Amino acid sequence: MPVQDHQQAAVDGHQAAGELRRLLTDLGADPELVQRVSGWADLGEHGYVYVPPLPVEVVEHLTRLLPEGAVW
């Protein structure tokens, strides 16, 4: 895999992690939990977001934000 693809995957992972941190902050999540959300990439072309265990209340609120029947 070209280095450029790996770098883009890492950037994508970090950007997605930042967006999730902002969303969790807006929902009132504990700042210590928000700090543990991080982006990274594997050695391939995939970016990832590490999410620590979330409180039930935060997950319930997130799921209520999704349109009914949403498919990913």
N, C-alpha and C positions, 0 to 999 in steps of 0.2 A: 504494500500500500504506500502511495506517495506520502511524504511528510506533510504536505499541504492538506490532504484529507484528514489526517490525524489531528493536525492543528485546528482545522475547522470543527471537527467533532468535539475537541476540548472547549473551544469557544462556545459552541452550541450548548454544551453541558453547563458551562458557567453562566451563560445568559439565562437558561431555563431555571437554574438554581436561584439566581437573583430575582427572577419574576416570582418564584414560589416563596422566597423569603419575604418579598414585599406583600404578597397576598396574605401570608400567615400573620405578618405584623398588623396588617389592616384588620384581620379577624381577631386580634387581641391575643395571639399566641405568646407564650412565655418567651422573652428575648433569648434566654439561654438555649431553648429548643431551636429557635430561628437561626441562631449562630451555627448550629450543627448541620444545617442543610448545606450540602456542597456539591459542586459540579466536578465531573472528571470524565475521562475518556479511556476506553480500553486501547489495546495496541492496534485495533482495527479502525473502522470508520464510524464507530458508534459513540455518541456522547451519552452520558448518564447523569442522573441526579440522585445523590444519596439522601434519603429522608429518614431521620430517626423515628422511633415510635411516636405517634401523635396522640394527644388526648382525644377521647371519644367525642367530646363536644366540638372540637375543631373539625374532625372528619365528618360528623353529622352536618355541620354548617357547610362544609365544602360540597357535600353531596346534594344539599338543598339548592346550591347555586347552579347545578347542572340541569339542563332541560330534561323533562321526563322522556325516557326512551333514548337518551343519548348513547351513541355507539362510537367507540374510538377506533 
